[in-house]
Amino acid sequence: MKIADLITWFEKWANPAWCESWDNCGWQVEPGVLQEQARVLVCLTPTLAVMKEAIAVNANLIFAHHPLIFNPPKSICTGNAIGDMVKLAFTNNIGIYSAHTNFDQVNDGTADVLAQILNLQDVSPIVPTQLGLGYGRVGNLQHSLPLKSLLTTIHSQLQPPNLIFSPAADLEQPVSRVAVLGGSGAGFISAVVKTKAQVYLTADCKFHQFQESRDQGLILVDAGHYATERPACDRLVQKFQALKLNWVGLSQKDEDFRQFYQLC
């Protein structure tokens, strides 16, 4: 399949026109690869390490969740990350394409994959947008679980370096309704409360947002940006493999930009 045909297929599923006004979905760099047979490296964040990996595996397209360019740069220079990425993209004939808030909304997108990992039932968007899609997912567990067991499941499935949750009176309290949203989801706390979810799994939550959740009777769980969105990249690889591309792989150089110091 040619890269042009792959992008056409993808955009019928996750239209870049759905992205938020602050976002930048679609082509980040297109050095003239549209008619080439697709060799795709999927990643969460396009970085220089991922670009070097793409060169090493002879990929001609980096398909990323996070945009390379959020705001229009005033200049493109070597010596900074964007400038060096653009230079390497053109030198090695590697396109960079990003699917961000459009991919967040769709079935099998970032939130939907989290809901599937937790095996949520009767799932619906936290905030509907169009065509029955939307941001986040809320649903019911197959069987009620103690909070401690749910936290253990989240940790084992997502393998974050750290798991933060809001104060709870009883780790044995039963949980049956859960909301999820990959990446920075703290801004949706009020919407989650309206869904009657007991637990909200997301990332990038601040101190007072844990207080806000606690005061509204919602248990907030922060598993980290990387851990909550990386599984959707793996799902995207599976979808691309079903298209019988020339080659597709999941980046092994993707990074979680946070590390936690462990005291012995």
N, C-alpha and C positions, 0 to 999 in steps of 0.2 A: 504494500500500500504506500502510495506517495504521501509525503508530509502534508501537502495541500488537502488531500482526501481525508487524512486523519483529523486535521483541524476542522474540516467541514463536519465530519461525523461528531466530533466532540462538541462543537458549538450548537449543534441541533439538540444536544442533551443539556448543556450548561451554557446558555447564551451569555456572552460577555456583556451584552447590553443590560443584564440584570445586576451588574456590579454596582456598588455604592459610589456616590459622587466623589468620595475621597480616595477611591481605590483605583487601581490601574491593571485591569485584566486584559489578556490577549498578548499579542506580540510585544516583546521587550526589545529583541534584536532579531532581525530577519535578514541574513546576509546573502540570500539568494538560494535557499535550499528547498523551496516549495515543490519542485518537480523531482526531488531525490526520493529514493525508497527509504522509508522511515527507519532509523536506528535511534531508539529513544532511551534516554536516561531520565528516570522520574526521581524527583527530589522534593523535599519540603521547602528548602531555601536555596536559591542559586548563589553559591559562593565560589571563590577562586579554587577551593579544594574540590568542589563538585565539577568545575570547569576542567581542571586537570584530569580528573577521573574520566570525564567525557572524552577528552582527547585520547586517553590511554585505551579506552574500549572502542574507539573509532565511532562514537555516536555522532549524529548530525543534528540532534535536537535534545535540548534540556527542557523537560516539561516539569515546571515547578508550581507549587501551590502559592508560595509568596512571590510577589512581584520583585524584579530586580530594581525597578524604578518606581517609587511611590510619587515623588514630586518631580516636575520638569527640572533637570539640572541646568545650571547656567553655563557650565562648561564640561567637556569630556576630556580628561587629562590622564596620562599615564601616571602611576604612582598613587592613584586612589582606586578603591575597589571597583566602582562602576566603570571607570575608564579602562582599567586593566581587563575586566570582563568583556567589555565591548571589543577591545583590541584583539583578544584571544578568540572571540566569537567570529570576527571577520577573517582573522588570519587562518583559522582552522575550519572555517565554513560550518559553524555550529549555531543553529538558531536557539533562541531562548524564548519560551512561551510560558505565560503564567495564568493559572485559573484560581482565583481567590474567592471573593465573596459570591461569585456566581456558582462556584463549586460547593460552597458551604450550604447552599439552599437545596440542592437537588437530591433525589433518591440515590443512595450509595455515595453521597458526598460526605464531608467531614463529620457532621452530626449524625447522619444516618448510620454510618459505620460504627460509631460509638454505641448507638442504641442496639445495634445487632450484636456487638461484643458482649453487652450485658443481657442480651436476649430479651429485650423489652417487648411487651405485647401491646396491641391497640395503640400504636404509636401515631402521634400527630406533631406538627411543628409547634414550637413555643410561640413564635411570632410568624403567622402565615404571611406570605408575600403574593405569589401568583401561582395559578395552576395547581393549587393544593400543596405547594411546596413552601419553604420558609426557613427561618433560622432556628436552630436547635431542634431537639426532639424531646417529647415527654411521653412516658408510657408506664405500664405496670410490669413488675417482675412476675415471672411465672409462678413463683411461690414467695411469700413473705420471708424476709431474711432479717436476722439481727443486724444492726448497723455494723458491728464489728466484722461480721462475715462479708457484708457488702464491700467494706473498705479493703478487706483481704482480697476479694475478687478483683476489684479495681486495680490494686497494686500488682497482683500476679498477671493480669491481662495486659496492662499498659507498661509495666516495669519502669515507672518514673524513678528518678534518683531520690525523690522525696515526695511525701504525700501530706498535705496540710488540710485540716478540716476544722470547722467551727466548733466551739465548745458544745458538748452534748451531755445531758445529765446522765444518760445511761447508754453505754455501748451495746447493751443487749436489747434496746428498744426495737420493735419490729418495723421494718421498712418494706413498703409494697409499691410505692409510686416514686419514680425517679426521672429527673430531667437531665439532659446532657447537651453540651455545646462545646465543640472543639475550639481551642485557641482562647482569645480574650473575650470572655463572656460575662464579666461582672456587670456590665451595663444592662443585662437582661434580668437582673434579680427580681425586680418588681413584676415583670411579665411572668416569671417562673412561679412566683407566689400565687398568682391568679390561676395557675394550672392545678393547684392543690398538690404539687409534688412535695415530698418530704425531704428529698436529697437532690442537690444540684451539683453535677460534675462538670467542671470547666477549668479555666486557667487564668493566670495573671491577675489574681484578686489582691486588693490592697487591704490594709489593716481595718479600716472603717467599713469596708464592704463585708468583712466577716461579722462585724458588729451589726450592720444593717440586716444581714441574713438572720443572725441569731435573734434579733429583736422581732423579726417577722415569722419566727418559728420554722425557718428553713435551714437545713444543715448544708453548708457550703463546703464542697470538696475541691481543692485545687491540686490537680495532678501534673501541672506544667504544660506549657504551650506545645513543646515538642511531643510529649507523650500522648497528648490528646488529638494531635493532628497527623502524626506519622502513620497511624494505621490506615488512613484514607489514601495515602500514597501507595501503600501496598495493594489496596483494592484497585487503584487505578492501573497498576501494573497488570493485575489479573484481567482487567477489562481490555487492555491493549493486547495482551497475549491472545485473547479470544479472537482478535482481529487478524491474527497471523501476520504480524509485522515482521520485517526482515530481522529485527532484534529489538528487545526491550528488556530493561533491567532496573532494579531499584538501587539508588545510590547507597554506597557504603561509606560515603564521606560526609553525609548529612550530619549536622552537629546540633546537639542541645547546648545552647550558649550559656547555660547556667551549670555550675558545679557546686557541690556541697562538701565542705570539709568535714571529715569524719574523725572525731576525737577517739583515741583508743582508751 
